Amino acid sequence: MKPEIILIGAGGHALSCIDVVETQGLYRIAGLVGLPAEKLNEELGYSIIGTDGELAYLSTKFQHALVVVGQIKTAEPRKTIYRHLVNLGFTLPTIISPTAYVSRRAKIGQGTIVMHGAKVSAGARIGSNCIINTNALIEHETIVEDHCHISTGAILNGRVFVGPGTFVGSGCLVKEGVRIGESCLLGIGVIVRSDVSDKVRILDNRC
């Protein structure tokens, strides 16, 4: 029998994650953890079986968990939940869609999800608790630190560095060798040709 997993979050991103977990086929989703007002609701046929305040109890019932809260403005909610799950003793597996390509020479951290159609090339390193979203491309030797979201269709060329907690928006294009700092936010379609300092927000193509 497949091991059970609980998904922490019940919003829109959770729906996409449910589909990837189901398609990967290594875990059986036991239910979702959401807000108190969401308890006993369902998402795609899965019950919301508890709230964040009940995670200590749920850790006695389930071994595996995955953070499926989305990330745009800040990584802090995902970071907080991830650390709480680790402290409670949950195992956070790496989830990779069978339609994604991940080189056997790449490394992916725990609790990271690589979604449909994404590509992670040789020598790339992805940290823990990251989202590599649909059709994103992570090229050779690129490093994506913990708690990052590389959004749909973003392209990180070779030897790019992305600091922890950074959001790279849909359709962003990052030149080879560029370093992006910690907790940055790059908006939709931004083209990054030069290094970006920590905590910088770039919402249009002036970079």
N, C-alpha and C positions, 0 to 999 in steps of 0.2 A: 504494500500500500504506500502511496506517496506521502511524504511528510506534510503536515499541515503548516500553513503560514497565515499570520494575521497582517492586515494592511492598515497602517496608521494614517488616517485621512479619509475623507469621504466627499471631496469636491471633484471638480472637473478633471484634474490631473489623475485622480484615483481611477477614473473610468479607463483612461489610456493604459495605466499600469495593470489593471485587471486583465486587459486584453493581452498584454505582453506576458504576464505570468501564466495565463491559460495557454498561450501559444507555445511558450517554452516547455510547459508540460512536466516540470520537475516537482512542483508543489501543488497541493490542494488548498485552495483559499478557504479558511475556516470562517472568515468574517472580517468586517472592517471596524476600526475604532474611530469614532467621530465626536462631534460636540454633543452635550447633553440633550439639546433639542432634536438631534438627529437619531437618537437611540431608538431602536426597534424599527427604523426605516430600512429600506433596501436599496442597493445600487447594483444594477445588472444582475439581480437575483441573489445577491449576497446580503445577509443581514448585518446591520451595525450592532455589534454585540457588546460594545462598551464604550467608555470615554477615557480620556487621558488619565483621569483620576483613578481608573480601575486597572491601569497597566501592571501594577505590582501583583494584583490578584491574577491577571491574565498570564503573567509570567510563570505562574505555577501550573498552568494548563497547556501552554503552547511554548515551543522552543524557538520557532523562527518568526521573524517580523521584518517588515519593510516599510520605510517612510514613503508615503505616497502623497504627502502635502506638496503643493506646487511651490515654485520659487520664481519671483520676478524682482520685486523691490528690494528684498533682503533675504539672506540665507538664514537669519537667526531662528525662525520657527523650526526649520528642518534640522538645524544644528542642535537646538535644545532637545527636540524629540529623539534624535539619533543618540545623543549622549545619555539620555535617560534610559533608552532601551539597552544600551551597552552596560550601563551600571546595574540594570536589573537582570543581566545575564542572558538576554536574548542573543541568538545567533542571527546575524543580518547577512543573508546570502547575496551573491552577485547574480543579477537577473539579466540575461542576454536574449533578446529576441532571435529566433532561428532565421529570421530574414535579415538580421544585421550581419556584418562581417567584422570579426575581431581577429587580428593576426595572432598566431600562436606565440609571436615574439612581443606582443603587447602585454601590459599588466593592468588589471582592473581591480580596484579596491572593494572591500566589503560594503554591502548596502547600496551599491551603485546599480542603476538600471540603464541598459543600452537598448534603445527602442527600435522599432521596425525601420529597416532600411539604413540605419546608421553604419558608418564605417570607421574602424579604428586600425590604423596601419602599424607596420612593424616598428618596434622601438618606442611606441607611445606608452605613456603611463598616466592612468586615470586614478585619482584618489578615491577615498571612501565617501559614501552618501552623495554621489553625484547623479545628475540626470544628463544622459547623452540622448537627446531627443530625436524624434523621427527625422531620418535623412541627414543628420549632422555628419560632417566629415572631420575626423581627427587624423592629421597626416603624421608622417614618420617622425619619431623622436620628440613629439610634442608632449608637454607635461601639463596636465590639468590637476590642480591640487584639490583637496577635500572640499565638499559642500558646494561645488559649482553646478550651474545649470547651463549647458551648451544647447541652445534651443534649436527648433526645427530648421533644417536646411543651412545652419551655420557652417562655415568652412574655416578651419584652423590649419594653415599650411605648416610645412615642416619646421621643427624646432621652435615652435611657439611655446611660451610659458604663460599659464593662467594661474594667478594667485588664488588662495582659498576664499570661498564664499562669493565668487564673482558670477554675474549673470551675463551671458553672451546671447543677444537677442536673435530672433529668426532672421535668417538670410545675411547675417554678418559675415564679412570677409576679412580675415586677419593675415597680413603679409608674413612670409616666412621669417623666423628669427625674432619676431616682436615679443616683448615681455609686457604682460598686462598684470597690474598689481592686485592686491587683496581687496575684496569687497567692492569691486567696480560694478557698474551697470552700463552695458552697451545696448543701445536701442535697436529697433528693427532696421536691418539693412545698412548699418554703419560699416564703413570701410576703414580699417585700422592699418596705417602704414608705418607708425612709429610707436615707441614705448609709451605705456600709460601708467601713471603713478597710482598708488593706493587710493581707494575710495573715490575715484573719479566717476562721474556720470556723464556719458556722451549719448545724447538722444537724437542726434542727426549726423549728417555726413560732413562735419567740419574738421574731423580729425586728420 
